[in-house]
Amino acid sequence: MGNIYGNDAYNNGRKEKKISGSAVARIVIWSVVFFLLVGVFAAAMLGNFLGGTLFAGGRIHLGDWYFDDDFNVGNGVFSGKIRELSIDWVAGNVTVMATDGEEIRITEDYDGDDDAYSLRWQAEDGKLSVKYCKPTIKTALFGSKAPSKNLTVLIPEALLNELDEIQISTVSAAQDVRVSARELDIETVSGKTTISGDYDAVEIETVSGNVDLKGYVKRATFDGVSARIELSLRAQAERVSLETVSGDMRLILPESTTGFRVDTDSLSGSTEIRGFDGGTSKTWGDGSMKIDVDSVSGKLIIEKETKD
């Protein structure tokens, strides 16, 4: 096991980081910032979906504003290429996966009798947009609760090479993405994110939602609050940036890894390296992969892939 910081002490194989008086003060400050970040980020995310007032005769806005007349209502099937996929969803699960068919399919399991809660979708200028429901819904006397609905988007294998970007924004919804694209951008509050695919760039922001990614990523940025992050790479990345508040991180690198360099800024956190021996305090091998870590109360484990 390599020692990332030469000044750190080890006790029975476990790393203990010495914290100065100023660092203790920073921990207190960042603890306060943690709760502020949770509130601000969650409010910002929820604002995209739940803006408006909840009272008799009032309205609730779900998703970014759009002209409902321009969108199709309910499940849909269409033929055509897309370069971009954008999904806004509240409550339920979101699954994006490949199919051997020839058409793109958008389906949900909503069986209610109010079309206002049926999904909306639009395919225009190479972009497929999927919305949770009508942009404005009248509320009941004491407010309205969005029904839980599961969304599935199936994209033909033959069209995946044309897919430039996937954007998913969710609240109280899990995401399961099993297709590749050049870019993947996910924002979520209270929902687990599972990803399997190859990407040039990945950016994920999450509050109270774990992230599991398996595949190839050239550049990745993860920003989490009260979230666990696990990234398992099948090929060495160029750069991985991890920023967390109260969340552990695990980075699994392939046996073909030639080297990495770790730059950390952590309070009450630790870094542990497994399976990579013979490196310096911050660098292993040729140092070609850059790993940037900024965490408050989070542990980072970097380990070599092991094959059964």
N, C-alpha and C positions, 0 to 999 in steps of 0.2 A: 504494500500500500504506500503510495507516495504522499509526502507531506506538502500540502499546497503552500502553507506559510511556515517559513523556517522558524519563527518565533513562537509558534503554537506548541503547547505541551501535550504530551500524550500520556494517558493514564489507563493502563490495562488495555491498550489498543484503541482507546476512545479519545477523541480530540476534545480538549477543553480550551476555549478561547478566553484569554485574560481580557477583562473589560475595565477600562479606566473610569475615573469619576465622570469625566466629560461624556464618555460613551454611555454611562448609565443615564445621564440627563437626556442624551439623544434618544435612548430607548423609550423613556417616558414621553418625550415629545412625539416620537413616531407612533407610540401606542395611541395617543390622541388623534394623530393624523390618520391612523388606521380606521378608526370609527368614522371620521369625517369622510374618508375616501369611500367607505362602504355606502354611506348615505348619499354622497354626491354622485358617485358613479351609478348606483342603483336608481337614483332619481332621474339622472340623465337618460339611462336606458329605458326606464319606465315611461319617461316623458315622451319617448318616440311612439309608445303604444297606448298609454293610458292618459293622454292629455284631455282636459275638459273637466266638467263638474258632474258629480253623481248626486242628483236629487230629482224629485218628481218633475217630470217635464223637461229635465236637462238632457244632455247628450254626452256620450263617451266616445272619444276618438281612439281608434285602434290602428296603429301603423302610420307611416308617413302619409301626409295628405296626397290624394290623387283624385282624378276625375273618374268616378265610378262608371260612368257611361262608356268609357273607353276600354273597360275590362269585361272579360267573359265571366260568367257566374257559374260556380260549381265545377265538378270534375271535367277535365278536358283532354283531348288528344289532337296532336297536330304534327304535320310533316314539315320539316325545314331545319336548317342549320341555326345554331345559336353560338354566340361568342361569349355571352355573359348570362349568368344565372343569379337572380336576386330574390331572396326570400325574407319576408317579415312574418313572424309567427308568435302567437301567444298561447300558452297552455296546451301541452300535448307533446308529441314527438315529431321530429323532422328527419326523414330518411331520403338521401340522394344516392342512387346507385345505377349501375349500368344494366342494360338489357340487350339481348340479342335480336330484339325486334327492329322495326324500321321507323317507328313513330315515338315521339316524346309523349309521355303520359303524366298527367298531374291528377292525383286522386287524394281524397280525404275520406275519413270514415264518419263524417257528420251525418246524422240521420234525423236531425231536428226539423221542425216545420216552419222555421223562420229563415227565409232566404237571406236576411241581413247578415246572418252568421255563416253563410256559405262562403267558401274561398273565392277569391278573385284572381284571375290570371290574364296576362297579356304577353303576346309575342310580337315585338316590333323592332325593326332595325337591328336584328341579331341579338336582342336582349329578351330573355324570358323573365318576367316579374310575377311573383306569386305573393298574394296578400292574404292574411288570415281571414278577413271578412270585409264587409262594407266599411268605408272609412268613418262613417258616423252612425252611431246606433243610439236610439232613444233608451233611456234608462227606466227602470221600474221605480216604485215609490221609495224604496230604501237602497237604491243602487242596483248595479247589475254585475253579475259574475260571468266572465267569459267561459264558455264551455270548453272542455278539454277535447282536442281533435288531433288526430294523427295524420300527418301529411307525408305522401310518398311521391317523389319525382323520379321517373325512370328515363334515362337518356341512352339512346342506342350507342353501342360500342363504336360504330363507324363515325359517330359525330364527336367523340371525345377529343380527337386531335384538334378540333376547331375551338375548343373551350378555353378561353383566355382567363376568365375570372369567375369565381363563385363568391357571393356575398350572402351571409346569413346573419340575421339579427333576431334574437329570441328572448322571451321572458317566460320563466317557468316551463321551459320546453327543452328536451334533450335533442341533440343532433347526432346523426350517424351518417357520415359522408364517406362513400366508398367509390369515388371516382377521382380521376386525376385532372388537374388543370394547371395553367401557368401560375395563377395566383389564387390564394384562398384567404378570405377575410371573414372572421366570425366575431360577433359581439353577443354576449349572453349574460343573463342574470338568472341564477338558480336553475342550472341545467347541465347535465353531463355532456361532454363533447367527445365523440369517438371518430377518429379519422384514419382512413387507410387509402393511401395514394401517393403520387409523385407530384411535387410542386417546385417551381422556381422560388416562390416567395409565399410565406405563411405569416399571417398576423392574427393573433387571437387575444381578445380582451374578455375576461370573465370575472364575475363576482359570485362566490359561493357555488362554483361549478367545477368539477374535475375535468382534466383534459388528457386524453390518451391518443397519441399519434404514432402510427407505424407506416414507414415508407421511406421515400427519399425527399429531402428538403435541402435546397441550396442555401436559402436564407430564411431564418425563422425568428419571429418576435412574439414572446408570450408575456402578457401583463395580467396578473391574477391577484385577487383579493380573497383570502380565505378559500384557496383553491389548491389542489394537488395537480402537478404537471408531470406527465411521463412521456418522454420522446424516445422512440426506438428507431434508429436510422439503419437502413440497409446499405447506405453508402455515406461516405464522409461529407459533411456539409462545409460550406464556406464560413458561415457565421451563425451563431445561435445566441439570441439575447433573451435573458430570463429576468423578469422583474416581478417580485411577489411580496405580499404582505400577509403573514401568517399562512404559509403554504410550503410544503416540501416539493422538491424537484428531483427528478431522476432522469438521467441522460444515458441511454444505452448506445454504445458505438460499435460498429462492426469490427471484425478482426482485421479488415483491410485498412483500418485507420493508420495514417502515417504520422500523425502528430496533432497536438492541440495546445493552445495557450489559454489559460484561465485568468480573467480579470474580475475580481470580486469587490463588492462594497456591501458588507453585511453587518447587521446588528443582531446580536444574540442568535447567530446562525453558524453553520459549520459546512465545510466541504470535505468530502471523502472520495478518494479514488480507489477503484478496485480493478485489478487485473492488468494495470499498466505500471510496470516497474522500470526503474532506471532513469526517471526524469528528474528535472530540477524542481525548485520550489513551486513554480507556476507553469512550467512548460514540459511537455512530453513529446519526444520525437522531433519532427521538424517544425512543430508549432504552427502548422499551416491553417488549422481550423481555429477560429476565434470564438471563445465562449465568454460572454459578458453576463455577470450576475449581479443584481441589485436586489437585496432581500432584507426584510425585517422579520425576524423570528421564523426562519425557514432553513431547512437543511438541503444541500445539494449533494447528490451521489452521482458520480461519473463512473461507469463501469463498462468493461469489455463484454461484448456479446458472448454468451456461452451456448454451445450447441450440444443437445442431448445425444 
